[in-house]
Amino acid sequence: MKGLRLLVAISLVTLGLAVHADTPDIDEDSDLPEWAEERIGPFHTGLSRWVESTSRRIDGFFGTTDALSVDTDSYLRLSQEWDWREGRPFDHDLSARFRLDLPTTEERLRLIIESEPDETRGTLSERESALTDDGASSFSDLLVGLSRLGDKDKSRHWNTQVGAGIKLRLPPEPYARVTSQRLWTLEDGPWQLHSDNRFSWFNGDGYSARTRWDLGRPVDEKRHLRFLTNVQWRETEDTLEFSQAAELNQRINNRSVLRYSAVVLGESLSHTTIEDSYLQLRFRRDIHKGFTFLDVAPSLHFPRDADRDPRWGLTLRLEMYFRRHIDRVSL
């Protein structure tokens, strides 16, 4: 009962924040007190400059002098997450994820340095229940490789990207991956269908494959409806995992968004098994100048291992981005 009361209390606070956020943010760009801004600002500026300058120095060594001016997708993300699920121990995780994108090494050929690839971020169930695609970071999963970008418009043709490199460990572990994407606009209407697919091989983990299909359309200026299908297979698990989700994303203002989700997670080899289904409300707020975000996500689960009895859950997440350009609020 204590856990349920805590969940209800925090959920009410979340809804209160959402109601409060339903007013335009005209001049304000931070919810933090002045003393916190004075400490965070210089720290963020200095580290962001270091991330970008490191990327450009490495890129300039391998590539051309264009590295000083070309746009880069390099970033560092620090996050602290607290997760509570009824009937399970309280869990918390501090993680970091980074990516150095070196775009001028050669035309359409990029040198990529990144922490923890998608292929090692756990089961589909673990990834779907997380608020972001982060997993537990580890420098043993650091990748260094080359990626050949596709040159086709994905709204007209399949756009394919090929990459290969090594995972930095002893002994070094080679890998190769192929990614393809396609975007269709259905009958020139509001519906769009996006397909994102990847096939990978890692010397230590074997083969893996995943596909993601995203069908969506805007409902009005502030709301967007999506139906997402994910399927994943990894040789280490030898199980076909799948998820089906329906989402309604609502932008409250330029600093706050809400997501209403209904998700089904399952596995299938010889027969289909639904492992979990849940409802989730997620509130995401840009609490400081487009680089510090707060997520509050209460949920109600019906897991198979609890005989489908309802189990409440709550995830809180605080994250900070260090990069030159950041999307204000996205889910």
KESELO-198377 format. One record per residue: residue number from 1; residue in one letter; x, y, z of N, C-alpha, C in turn. Coordinates in steps of 0.1 Angstrom, whole numbers, plus 2048, in hexadecimal, padded with zeros to 3 digits. Atoms other than C-alpha are relative to their C-alpha. Layout:
N
ATOM  nr rest n_xx n_yy n_zz ca_xx ca_yy ca_zz c_xx c_yy c_zz
ATOM NUM    A    X    Y    Z     X     Y     Z    X    Y    Z
...
This chain:
331
ATOM  nr rest n_xx n_yy n_zz ca_xx ca_yy ca_zz c_xx c_yy c_zz
ATOM   1    M  808  7F4  800   800   800   800  808  80D  800
ATOM   2    K  7F7  7F4  800   81D   818   807  804  803  7F2
ATOM   3    G  7FB  7FD  80D   82A   813   7E4  7F5  805  7F7
ATOM   4    L  80B  7FA  808   807   819   7D5  7FD  80E  804
ATOM   5    R  802  7F2  7FC   803   838   7E9  80B  80A  7FB
ATOM   6    L  7F5  7F8  806   825   845   7DE  7FD  802  7F1
ATOM   7    L  802  7FF  80E   81C   83D   7BA  7F5  80A  7FD
ATOM   8    V  80B  7F7  802   7FB   84F   7BC  804  80F  803
ATOM   9    A  7FC  7F3  7FD   80B   86D   7CD  809  806  7F5
ATOM  10    I  7F7  7FA  80A   826   871   7B3  7F9  801  7F3
ATOM  11    S  808  7FF  80C   80D   86B   797  7F8  80D  800
ATOM  12    L  807  7F3  7FE   7F8   888   7A5  809  80C  7FE
ATOM  13    V  7F6  7F6  802   817   89D   7A6  803  802  7F1
ATOM  14    T  7FD  800  80E   81E   893   782  7F5  808  7F8
ATOM  15    L  80B  7FA  806   7FB   89D   777  800  80F  803
ATOM  16    G  7FF  7F2  7FD   7FF   8BE   78A  80A  807  7F8
ATOM  17    L  7F6  7FA  808   81F   8C5   778  7FB  802  7F2
ATOM  18    A  806  7FF  80E   80D   8BE   757  7F6  80C  7FF
ATOM  19    V  80A  7F5  800   7F1   8D6   760  807  80D  800
ATOM  20    H  7F9  7F4  7FE   809   8F0   76B  808  804  7F3
ATOM  21    A  7F8  7FE  80C   81D   8EB   74B  7F7  804  7F4
ATOM  22    D  809  7FD  80B   7FE   8F1   736  7FE  80F  7FD
ATOM  23    T  800  7F2  803   806   916   734  80D  803  7F8
ATOM  24    P  7F4  7FE  808   81E   924   71A  80C  805  808
ATOM  25    D  7F4  7FB  7FA   842   928   724  805  80B  7F7
ATOM  26    I  7FC  7F5  809   849   94A   716  80E  805  802
ATOM  27    D  7F3  7FB  7FD   867   958   728  808  7F6  808
ATOM  28    E  7F9  80A  7F7   870   93B   740  806  7F5  7F8
ATOM  29    D  7FA  80C  806   888   920   735  806  7F7  80A
ATOM  30    S  7FA  809  7F6   890   910   756  7F6  800  80C
ATOM  31    D  808  802  7F4   87E   902   775  809  800  80C
ATOM  32    L  7F6  800  7F5   89E   903   78A  801  80D  807
ATOM  33    P  7FE  7F4  7F9   8A5   91C   7A5  80D  807  7FB
ATOM  34    E  7F5  7F8  805   8BF   937   79D  80D  7FA  804
ATOM  35    W  7F3  805  7FB   8DA   928   7B3  804  7F3  7F8
ATOM  36    A  7FD  80D  807   8D7   906   7A0  805  804  7F1
ATOM  37    E  7FC  7FC  80D   8D9   918   77E  80E  805  800
ATOM  38    E  7F2  7FA  800   8F9   92A   788  80B  7F5  801
ATOM  39    R  7F6  80B  7FF   90A   908   790  7FF  7F7  7F3
ATOM  40    I  801  809  80B   8FC   8F4   773  805  806  7F3
ATOM  41    G  7FD  7FA  80D   901   90D   757  80F  7FF  7FC
ATOM  42    P  7F2  801  804   928   90F   757  804  7F2  7FE
ATOM  43    F  7FC  80E  801   92B   8EA   75D  7FB  7FA  7F2
ATOM  44    H  805  805  80D   914   8E2   73F  807  806  7F4
ATOM  45    T  7F9  7FA  80B   925   8FB   728  80E  7FA  7FE
ATOM  46    G  7F2  805  801   948   8EF   730  800  7F1  7FA
ATOM  47    L  800  80E  805   93F   8CA   72B  7FB  7FE  7F2
ATOM  48    S  805  800  80E   92B   8D0   70B  80B  804  7F7
ATOM  49    R  7F5  7FB  809   948   8E3   6FC  80B  7F5  7FF
ATOM  50    W  7F7  80B  800   95F   8C6   706  7FC  7F5  7F7
ATOM  51    V  805  80B  809   949   8AC   6F5  801  804  7F1
ATOM  52    E  7FF  7FC  80E   947   8C0   6D5  80E  802  7FB
ATOM  53    S  7F2  7FD  804   96B   8CB   6D4  808  7F3  7FE
ATOM  54    T  7F9  80D  801   977   8A7   6DA  7FC  7F9  7F3
ATOM  55    S  805  806  80D   961   89B   6BD  807  806  7F5
ATOM  56    R  7FA  7F9  80B   96E   8B6   6A6  80F  7FE  7FF
ATOM  57    R  7F1  803  801   993   8B0   6AF  803  7F3  7FA
ATOM  58    I  7FE  80D  806   990   88B   6A8  7FD  800  7F1
ATOM  59    D  804  7FF  80E   97D   892   688  80A  807  7F8
ATOM  60    G  7F6  7F8  808   996   8AC   67D  80D  7F8  7FD
ATOM  61    F  7F4  808  802   9B2   893   682  7FE  7F6  7F5
ATOM  62    F  803  80A  80A   9A2   878   66D  7FA  806  7F3
ATOM  63    G  808  7FA  80C   98E   88F   655  806  80C  7FA
ATOM  64    T  7FC  7F4  807   990   8B2   648  7FE  80C  80A
ATOM  65    T  802  7F4  7F8   98F   8D6   656  7F1  804  801
ATOM  66    D  80F  7FE  7FF   969   8D5   650  7FB  7FC  80E
ATOM  67    A  804  804  7F3   968   8C5   672  7FE  80B  80A
ATOM  68    L  802  7F5  7F7   969   8E7   682  7F3  807  7FE
ATOM  69    S  80D  7F9  802   948   8F2   673  7F4  7F7  7FD
ATOM  70    V  80B  809  804   934   8D4   668  7F8  7FC  80D
ATOM  71    D  809  805  7F5   916   8C9   67E  804  7F2  804
ATOM  72    T  7FC  80D  7FA   91D   8AC   695  7F5  7FB  809
ATOM  73    D  80A  807  7F7   906   893   6A7  806  7FB  80D
ATOM  74    S  7FA  804  7F4   91E   88F   6C4  7F9  804  80C
ATOM  75    Y  807  7FC  7F4   90F   88F   6E7  805  7F7  80B
ATOM  76    L  7FF  807  7F4   912   884   70B  7F4  801  808
ATOM  77    R  80C  7FF  7F8   8F4   87B   720  802  7F9  80D
ATOM  78    L  7FF  806  7F3   8F5   875   745  7F2  7FF  806
ATOM  79    S  80D  802  7FC   8D6   867   756  800  7F9  80E
ATOM  80    Q  803  807  7F4   8C9   85C   778  7F2  7FB  800
ATOM  81    E  80E  805  801   8AB   845   779  7FD  7F8  80C
ATOM  82    W  806  807  7F4   896   838   796  7F4  7F8  7FB
ATOM  83    D  80B  809  805   87F   81A   78F  7FA  7F8  80B
ATOM  84    W  807  808  7F6   865   80B   7A6  7F5  7F8  7F9
ATOM  85    R  80A  809  805   84F   7ED   79D  7FA  7F8  80C
ATOM  86    E  807  807  7F5   836   7DE   7B6  804  7F2  800
ATOM  87    G  7FC  80E  7FF   843   7BD   7C3  80F  7FE  7FC
ATOM  88    R  7F2  801  804   867   7C4   7B8  808  80A  808
ATOM  89    P  7F8  7F7  7F9   884   7D5   7C9  802  80D  7F9
ATOM  90    F  7FE  7F3  806   88A   7FA   7C3  80D  800  7F9
ATOM  91    D  7F4  800  809   8A3   800   7A7  804  80E  7FC
ATOM  92    H  7FC  7F3  805   8B8   81E   79D  80D  7FE  7F8
ATOM  93    D  7F5  802  809   8D2   823   783  806  80E  7FB
ATOM  94    L  7F9  7F5  805   8EC   83E   77A  807  7FC  7F3
ATOM  95    S  7FA  804  80C   8F6   83C   756  805  80B  7F7
ATOM  96    A  7FB  7F6  809   909   84E   73B  801  7FA  7F2
ATOM  97    R  7FF  805  80E   907   84B   715  806  80B  7F8
ATOM  98    F  7FA  7F6  808   91C   85D   6FC  802  7FB  7F1
ATOM  99    R  7FE  803  80F   922   85E   6D6  809  80B  7FB
ATOM 100    L  7F8  7F6  807   93E   86F   6C3  7FE  7FD  7F1
ATOM 101    D  803  801  80E   933   875   69F  80A  808  7F8
ATOM 102    L  7F5  7FA  808   94F   87D   687  7FD  800  7F2
ATOM 103    P  807  800  80D   93E   888   667  809  803  7F4
ATOM 104    T  7F8  7FC  80C   95B   894   651  80B  7F6  7FC
ATOM 105    T  7F6  809  803   971   875   651  801  7FD  7F1
ATOM 106    E  801  802  80E   966   86E   62E  7F1  802  7FC
ATOM 107    E  80E  7FD  804   947   877   619  7F8  7F3  802
ATOM 108    R  80A  80A  7FC   92A   862   627  806  7F5  808
ATOM 109    L  7FA  80A  7F7   943   84E   63C  803  807  80D
ATOM 110    R  7FE  7FA  7F3   943   855   661  807  7F7  80A
ATOM 111    L  7FA  807  7F5   959   84B   67E  7F7  802  80C
ATOM 112    I  809  7FF  7F5   942   843   69B  806  7F9  80D
ATOM 113    I  7FC  805  7F3   94C   83F   6C0  7F4  801  809
ATOM 114    E  80C  7FF  7F8   92F   836   6D6  801  7F5  80C
ATOM 115    S  801  80A  7F4   928   825   6F8  7F3  7F8  7FE
ATOM 116    E  80B  80A  7FF   912   807   6F9  7F7  800  7F3
ATOM 117    P  808  801  80C   902   7FC   6D8  7F1  7FC  803
ATOM 118    D  80E  805  7FE   8DC   7F5   6D4  7FF  7F1  803
ATOM 119    E  801  80F  7FF   8E3   7D0   6D1  803  7FB  80E
ATOM 120    T  7FD  805  7F3   8EF   7CD   6F5  7F8  806  80B
ATOM 121    R  808  7F9  7F6   8D4   7E0   707  7F4  7F8  806
ATOM 122    G  809  808  7F9   8C1   7C3   715  7F4  7FB  7F7
ATOM 123    T  80C  806  808   8A0   7B2   70B  7F7  80B  7FC
ATOM 124    L  809  7F6  805   885   7C4   6F9  7F7  805  80B
ATOM 125    S  808  7FD  7F5   870   7C3   719  807  80B  808
ATOM 126    E  7F8  7F6  7F8   88C   7D6   72C  801  80D  7F9
ATOM 127    R  7FE  7F4  808   890   7EF   710  7F3  808  7FF
ATOM 128    E  80D  7F9  801   86B   7F6   70C  7FB  806  80C
ATOM 129    S  804  7FA  7F3   865   7FC   731  808  80B  804
ATOM 130    A  7F7  7F4  7FC   882   815   733  7FB  80C  7F9
ATOM 131    L  805  7F4  805   87B   839   72D  809  805  7F4
ATOM 132    T  7F8  7FD  80C   898   83C   714  807  7F3  7FC
ATOM 133    D  7FA  80C  805   8AD   823   700  80D  7FD  807
ATOM 134    D  7F4  803  7F9   8C9   824   71A  800  7F3  807
ATOM 135    G  7FE  80B  7F7   8D6   806   72B  80B  803  80A
ATOM 136    A  7F5  7FD  7F7   8F0   802   746  80D  802  7F8
ATOM 137    S  7F4  7FC  808   90F   813   737  80C  7F8  805
ATOM 138    S  7F4  807  7FC   930   801   736  80A  803  7F5
ATOM 139    F  7F5  7FD  809   951   80B   726  805  7F4  7F9
ATOM 140    S  7FC  80C  807   956   7E7   71D  7F7  7FE  7F3
ATOM 141    D  809  801  80C   93A   7EC   703  803  80C  7F7
ATOM 142    L  7FC  7F5  809   94C   80A   6F2  802  7FB  7F2
ATOM 143    L  7FF  803  80F   949   808   6CC  808  80B  7F9
ATOM 144    V  7F9  7F7  809   961   817   6B3  7FF  7FA  7F2
ATOM 145    G  802  805  80D   957   813   68F  7FE  80A  7F5
ATOM 146    L  804  7F8  80C   950   820   66C  7F2  7FE  7FC
ATOM 147    S  80E  801  804   92D   827   660  7FF  806  7F2
ATOM 148    R  802  7FB  80E   925   82B   63B  7F1  804  7FF
ATOM 149    L  80E  7FB  800   906   841   638  7F9  7FE  7F3
ATOM 150    G  807  801  80C   8EB   83B   61F  7FE  80D  7F9
ATOM 151    D  802  7F4  807   8E5   855   604  7F2  802  7F9
ATOM 152    K  80D  7FF  806   8C1   84F   5FC  7F5  806  809
ATOM 153    D  80B  7FA  7F8   8A1   861   607  7F7  7F5  805
ATOM 154    K  808  80B  7FB   88F   849   61E  7F2  801  7FE
ATOM 155    S  80E  7FF  803   86E   857   614  7FD  7FB  7F2
ATOM 156    R  802  805  80D   874   84A   5F1  807  7F2  7FE
ATOM 157    H  7F8  80C  801   88D   82D   5F5  804  7FB  80E
ATOM 158    W  7FA  805  7F3   89B   816   610  80E  806  801
ATOM 159    N  7F3  7FA  7FD   8B8   828   620  808  7F7  809
ATOM 160    T  7F8  80A  7F9   8D4   810   62B  80D  806  805
ATOM 161    Q  7F3  7FC  7FA   8F1   816   642  807  7F4  804
ATOM 162    V  7F7  80B  7FD   90E   7FE   646  80B  804  809
ATOM 163    G  7F5  7FD  7F7   926   7FE   663  808  7F4  805
ATOM 164    A  7F8  80A  7FA   942   7EA   672  80B  806  809
ATOM 165    G  7F5  7FB  7F7   95D   7ED   68D  803  7F6  80B
ATOM 166    I  7FC  809  7F5   968   7DF   6AE  7F9  806  80D
ATOM 167    K  804  7FD  7F2   95B   7DE   6D2  80D  800  808
ATOM 168    L  7F3  7FF  7F9   978   7EA   6E8  7FF  7F8  80D
ATOM 169    R  7FE  809  7F4   97F   7CD   700  80C  7F7  7FC
ATOM 170    L  7F5  809  802   99B   7B3   703  7FB  7F2  7FF
ATOM 171    P  7FB  7FB  80D   99C   7A3   6EA  7F6  809  7F9
ATOM 172    P  80A  7F8  807   98B   7BD   6D3  7F6  7F7  7F9
ATOM 173    E  80B  808  806   96A   7B1   6C6  7FA  807  7F4
ATOM 174    P  805  7FA  80C   961   7B8   6A2  7F1  7FF  7FF
ATOM 175    Y  80F  801  803   93D   7C0   697  7FD  806  7F2
ATOM 176    A  805  7FB  80D   92A   7C8   678  7F0  802  801
ATOM 177    R  80F  7FE  800   906   7D6   673  7FC  807  7F3
ATOM 178    V  807  7FA  80B   8EE   7E0   658  7F3  806  805
ATOM 179    T  80D  7FA  7FC   8D2   7F9   65E  7F9  806  7F4
ATOM 180    S  808  7FA  80B   8B6   802   646  7F4  807  805
ATOM 181    Q  80C  7F8  7FC   89A   81B   649  7F8  804  7F3
ATOM 182    R  809  7FC  80B   87B   824   634  7F5  807  806
ATOM 183    L  80B  7F7  7FB   860   83E   638  7F5  801  7F5
ATOM 184    W  80B  7FF  80A   83E   83C   626  7F5  80A  806
ATOM 185    T  80C  7F8  7FD   822   856   626  7F4  7F9  7F9
ATOM 186    L  80B  809  806   802   842   621  7F6  808  7F9
ATOM 187    E  80A  7FA  808   7EC   84E   605  800  80F  801
ATOM 188    D  7FF  7F1  7FF   7F9   872   609  7F8  806  80B
ATOM 189    G  808  7FB  7F4   7E6   874   62A  809  803  80C
ATOM 190    P  7F9  7FD  7F4   7F0   87B   64D  808  7F5  806
ATOM 191    W  7F9  80B  7FA   7FB   858   655  80E  7FE  7FA
ATOM 192    Q  7F3  803  804   820   850   653  805  7F3  806
ATOM 193    L  7FB  80C  7FB   831   82E   656  80F  800  7FF
ATOM 194    H  7F1  800  800   856   82C   660  805  7F2  804
ATOM 195    S  7FA  80D  7FD   86A   80C   65F  80F  802  803
ATOM 196    D  7F2  7FF  7FC   88C   809   671  805  7F2  804
ATOM 197    N  7FC  80E  7FE   89F   7E8   66F  80F  7FF  801
ATOM 198    R  7F2  802  7FE   8C1   7DC   67A  804  7F1  801
ATOM 199    F  7FA  80E  7FF   8D5   7BB   675  80F  802  804
ATOM 200    S  7F3  7FE  7FA   8F5   7B8   68A  807  7F3  803
ATOM 201    W  7F8  80B  7FB   911   7A0   692  80B  805  809
ATOM 202    F  7F5  7FD  7F7   928   7A3   6B0  807  7F2  803
ATOM 203    N  7F9  80D  7FF   944   789   6B3  7FD  7F9  80D
ATOM 204    G  803  807  7F3   93C   783   6D8  7F2  7FD  803
ATOM 205    D  80F  802  7FE   916   785   6D7  7F9  7FA  7F5
ATOM 206    G  807  806  80B   90E   777   6B5  7F7  80A  7F9
ATOM 207    Y  809  7F8  809   8F2   783   69E  7F4  806  808
ATOM 208    S  80C  7FB  7FB   8D5   799   6A6  7F9  808  7F5
ATOM 209    A  809  7F9  80A   8B8   7A9   693  7F5  806  807
ATOM 210    R  80B  7F9  7FA   89E   7C2   69B  7F9  808  7F5
ATOM 211    T  808  7F8  809   882   7D4   688  7F6  808  808
ATOM 212    R  809  7F6  7FA   86D   7F2   692  7F7  806  7F6
ATOM 213    W  80A  7FA  809   84D   7FD   681  7F8  80B  807
ATOM 214    D  806  7F5  7F8   83E   81F   68B  7F6  806  7F6
ATOM 215    L  80B  7FA  808   81C   829   67D  7FA  80C  808
ATOM 216    G  805  7F5  7F9   811   84C   687  7FA  80B  7F8
ATOM 217    R  806  7F5  807   7FE   86B   67F  7FD  80B  80B
ATOM 218    P  804  7F6  7F7   7F7   88D   68F  7F1  800  802
ATOM 219    V  80F  7FF  7FD   7D5   890   6A0  7FC  80F  7FF
ATOM 220    D  802  7F1  802   7D7   8B6   6A3  80E  806  802
ATOM 221    E  7F4  7F9  800   7F2   8D0   6A8  809  7FB  80C
ATOM 222    K  7F9  804  7F4   7FC   8C2   6CA  801  7F1  803
ATOM 223    R  801  80E  7FD   7F4   89D   6C9  804  7F8  7F4
ATOM 224    H  7FC  809  80A   803   881   6B6  7FE  7F1  804
ATOM 225    L  804  80E  7FD   7F7   85C   6B4  80A  7F7  7F9
ATOM 226    R  7F7  80A  806   80F   83F   6AF  7FD  7F2  804
ATOM 227    F  800  80F  7FD   80E   819   6AC  80D  7FB  7FC
ATOM 228    L  7F2  804  802   830   809   6B0  800  7F1  802
ATOM 229    T  7FD  80E  800   83A   7E5   6A9  80F  7FD  800
ATOM 230    N  7F2  803  7FF   85C   7D8   6B4  802  7F1  801
ATOM 231    V  7FC  80E  800   86B   7B6   6AE  80F  7FF  801
ATOM 232    Q  7F2  801  7FE   88D   7AB   6BA  804  7F1  802
ATOM 233    W  7FA  80D  7FD   8A2   78B   6B9  80F  801  802
ATOM 234    R  7F2  801  7FD   8C4   785   6C8  804  7F2  802
ATOM 235    E  7FB  80E  7FF   8D9   766   6C5  802  7FC  80E
ATOM 236    T  7FD  803  7F2   8E3   768   6EA  7F3  7FB  807
ATOM 237    E  80C  804  7FA   8BE   765   6F4  7F8  7F6  7F8
ATOM 238    D  807  809  809   8B1   751   6D6  7F1  800  802
ATOM 239    T  80F  7FE  7FE   88E   75F   6DC  7FC  80C  7F7
ATOM 240    L  806  7F5  808   879   774   6C5  7F7  808  80A
ATOM 241    E  807  7F7  7F7   86D   792   6DA  7F8  80A  7F7
ATOM 242    F  807  7F6  808   852   7AA   6CF  7F8  809  80A
ATOM 243    S  809  7F7  7F8   83E   7C8   6DC  7F7  808  7F6
ATOM 244    Q  80A  7F8  807   820   7DB   6D0  7FB  80B  809
ATOM 245    A  804  7F4  7F7   818   7FE   6DD  7F7  809  7F8
ATOM 246    A  808  7F5  805   7FE   819   6D8  803  80C  808
ATOM 247    E  7FC  7F4  7F8   809   83C   6E2  7F8  80C  7FB
ATOM 248    L  805  7F3  803   7F9   85E   6E3  809  80A  806
ATOM 249    N  7F7  7F6  7FB   813   879   6E6  7F9  80E  7FF
ATOM 250    Q  806  7F2  7FF   807   89C   6F1  80A  80A  805
ATOM 251    R  7F8  7F5  7FC   81C   8BB   6F1  7F8  80A  807
ATOM 252    I  807  7F7  7F8   811   8D1   70D  804  80F  7FD
ATOM 253    N  7FB  7F3  805   828   8EE   704  80E  7FD  7FC
ATOM 254    N  7F3  803  806   84C   8F2   6F8  80A  7FA  80A
ATOM 255    R  7F7  806  7F6   85A   8E4   718  7FA  7F3  806
ATOM 256    S  806  80B  7F9   842   8C8   722  7F8  7F8  7F6
ATOM 257    V  808  809  808   833   8A9   712  7FA  7F5  809
ATOM 258    L  806  80C  7F9   81C   88C   71D  7FF  7F5  7F6
ATOM 259    R  802  80C  809   81B   869   70F  7F7  7F6  808
ATOM 260    Y  809  80A  7FB   7FE   850   715  803  7F3  7F8
ATOM 261    S  7FC  80C  807   809   82C   70C  7F9  7F4  805
ATOM 262    A  805  80D  7FD   7FA   80A   70B  809  7F6  7F8
ATOM 263    V  7F5  809  806   815   7EE   705  7FD  7F2  803
ATOM 264    V  800  80E  7FE   815   7C9   700  80E  7FA  7FD
ATOM 265    L  7F3  806  802   836   7B5   703  7FF  7F1  800
ATOM 266    G  801  80E  801   83A   791   6F9  80C  7F9  7FA
ATOM 267    E  7F6  808  806   850   775   6ED  7FA  7F5  7F7
ATOM 268    S  805  80B  808   84C   75B   6D2  80B  7F8  7F9
ATOM 269    L  7F8  809  808   85F   73D   6C5  7F6  7F6  7FA
ATOM 270    S  80A  809  805   847   720   6C3  7F2  805  802
ATOM 271    H  80D  7FA  7FE   82A   733   6D2  802  80D  807
ATOM 272    T  800  7F3  7FB   822   756   6DC  7FD  801  80F
ATOM 273    T  803  7FE  7F2   824   760   701  801  80F  803
ATOM 274    I  800  7F2  7FC   81A   783   70E  806  801  80E
ATOM 275    E  7F9  7FF  7F4   833   78B   729  7FB  80B  809
ATOM 276    D  805  7F4  7F8   825   7AD   734  7F8  809  7F7
ATOM 277    S  807  7F6  807   80C   7C7   72A  7FE  80B  80B
ATOM 278    Y  801  7F5  7F6   80A   7EA   73A  7FB  80C  7FA
ATOM 279    L  804  7F3  804   7FC   80C   739  80A  80A  807
ATOM 280    Q  7F6  7F7  7FA   813   82A   73F  7FC  80E  7FC
ATOM 281    L  801  7F1  803   810   850   742  80E  806  803
ATOM 282    R  7F2  7FA  7FF   831   862   73C  7FF  80F  7FE
ATOM 283    F  7FE  7F1  801   837   887   743  80E  803  7FF
ATOM 284    R  7F2  7FC  802   857   896   736  800  80F  800
ATOM 285    R  7FF  7F2  7FE   862   8B9   73F  80E  805  7FE
ATOM 286    D  7F3  7FA  802   87F   8CE   733  801  80A  80C
ATOM 287    I  800  7F8  7F4   888   8DC   755  80B  80B  800
ATOM 288    H  7F5  7F6  800   8A7   8F0   74B  806  801  7F2
ATOM 289    K  7F9  7FA  80C   8AF   901   729  803  7F6  7F6
ATOM 290    G  7FE  80A  80B   8AB   8E3   712  80A  7F6  801
ATOM 291    F  7F7  80A  7FE   8C5   8CD   721  7FF  7F8  80D
ATOM 292    T  802  808  7F4   8B8   8C0   742  7F1  7FD  800
ATOM 293    F  80E  805  802   898   8AB   742  7FC  7F7  80C
ATOM 294    L  805  808  7F6   882   89B   75C  7F4  7F8  7FA
ATOM 295    D  80A  809  804   86C   87C   755  7F9  7FA  80C
ATOM 296    V  808  807  7F6   850   86F   76B  7F6  7F7  7F9
ATOM 297    A  808  80A  808   83F   84F   75F  7FA  7F6  809
ATOM 298    P  808  80B  7F9   825   83C   774  7FB  7F6  7F6
ATOM 299    S  805  80A  80A   81A   81B   765  7F8  7F5  808
ATOM 300    L  807  80C  7FB   803   7FD   76B  802  7F4  7F8
ATOM 301    H  7FC  80C  808   810   7DB   761  7F7  7F4  804
ATOM 302    F  807  80D  7FE   7FF   7B9   75D  80A  7F5  7FB
ATOM 303    P  7F6  80A  804   81D   7A1   75C  7FC  7F2  801
ATOM 304    R  803  80E  800   81B   77C   754  805  7F9  80D
ATOM 305    D  7FA  806  7F5   832   773   771  7F8  803  80D
ATOM 306    A  808  7FD  7F4   818   782   789  7F1  7FC  7FD
ATOM 307    D  80D  805  804   7FA   770   779  7F7  80B  7FC
ATOM 308    R  808  7F4  805   7EF   791   769  7FA  809  80A
ATOM 309    D  805  7F7  7F6   7E8   7A1   78A  807  80E  7FE
ATOM 310    P  7FA  7F3  803   7ED   7C7   787  80B  803  80A
ATOM 311    R  7F4  7FB  7F8   80E   7D5   793  803  80E  7FC
ATOM 312    W  7FC  7F2  803   815   7FA   796  80F  802  7FE
ATOM 313    G  7F2  7FD  802   835   809   78B  802  80F  7FF
ATOM 314    L  7FD  7F2  801   846   82B   78B  80F  801  7FC
ATOM 315    T  7F3  7FD  804   865   838   779  802  80F  800
ATOM 316    L  7FC  7F2  800   876   859   780  80E  801  7F9
ATOM 317    R  7F4  7FF  808   892   865   769  805  80E  7FF
ATOM 318    L  7FA  7F3  802   8A9   883   769  80C  7FF  7F7
ATOM 319    E  7F5  801  809   8C0   888   74C  805  80E  7FB
ATOM 320    M  7FA  7F4  804   8D8   8A2   73F  808  7FD  7F3
ATOM 321    Y  7F9  801  80D   8E5   8A6   71B  80B  80A  7FF
ATOM 322    F  7F5  7F7  803   906   8B4   711  803  800  7F1
ATOM 323    R  7FD  7FF  80E   907   8BF   6ED  7FC  80E  7FB
ATOM 324    R  802  7F3  805   905   8DD   6D7  7F1  804  7FD
ATOM 325    H  80E  7FD  803   8E1   8DA   6CA  7F8  7F4  805
ATOM 326    I  808  80A  7FA   8C5   8C8   6DC  7F2  803  7FD
ATOM 327    D  80F  7FF  801   8A0   8C2   6D4  7FA  804  80D
ATOM 328    R  806  7FB  7F4   88C   8D5   6EE  7FA  7F4  808
ATOM 329    V  807  80B  7F9   874   8B9   6F8  7FC  7F6  7F6
ATOM 330    S  805  80A  809   86F   898   6E7  7FF  7F3  809
ATOM 331    L  802  80D  7FA   863   875   6F1  805  7F5  7F7
